[in-house]
Amino acid sequence: MEYSCKDFKVGKCEGQKVVDGETMPLVLQPPEPEKGNFESLLMAIKKNKDWFEEMIIKNSAVLLRGFNLGSAEEFNEIVEAFGWDDIRYVGPAPRTQVYKRVWTANEGPLSEFIYYHHEMVLIKEFPKKLALFCETPPPEGGQTPFVPSFRITERMLEEFPEAVEKIEAKGLKYTFTAQSNKKHTSSSFSSMRGRSWEDAFGTSDRAEAERRTKALGMDVEWLPDGGVTTILGPRCLTKVFDGRKGRRMWFNTLVGMYGKSHSSAMMADGEEIPENVVKRCEEIIEEESIQFDWEKGDVLFFDNLALLHGRRPSLPPRRVLVVTCK
Ligand SMILES: [Fe+2]
């Protein structure tokens, strides 16, 4: 595989790290300043589709910088050029469609940290790739930090080999409680607990909601206050995907859901996971995290099978748009 391409120039960004020999993110810029525009980028991608996709897998994250993308429409066309199928978002994050495949990223309050996750990790069919576009960079903070998932497995195995293999063998069980929007008439965007179950499942009919959750591989328990607890499991702790050097990805949302008021994570048979294991995992994830400051017009591609990602708090305004791809 040739790791250079004359239609892109390899650049640098603050916060880059080299992990197992690969620079993350790989920064690609126009080969000359006059090619710093949407049309040139579109042409460069159409010409180098396969190469570009290889780079996403090899480096896990690719940042396009200096192409001055200006709109959701242009972003949509750039992603379309790859020919990857769209995958519809399913999950608790409040999102709004902006243009065709382009949606807002999580509209939860900017003051809150969105914890690291593989996109739609608990859903049977999750996206292989994510593309993000920075329309309005925040004045401060608001990075989209990401973490090479295999490093978490490696380090957890170094520190807690027995616990890791035990959880892996048993599998994980998660619960997530969503309220009913009949109870909460205020904006469902007002809390990081996300949407009501009616919004999340796209129906206010309980039987239909049950059918839809079953199809996604979940069970539900209705609560006296009209809310619902969704139960998922058993789910994996780690996963190995084709073409990714046999790396064992930390493909779970244990830290994000463990011991919260509206969610929990335990072993699939109900055995509790020791708190110190989860706390240490949280520290390791933060230590392995990589981030850069968004610039207007940036486009970032993630290999969703290889990276966890989150969102740091920021002041407004901040607008980052997203496309999820099969
Ligand atoms: Fe996400």
Residues whose N, C-alpha, C, O or C-beta is under 5 A from the ligand:
A	BS01	LIG	E119
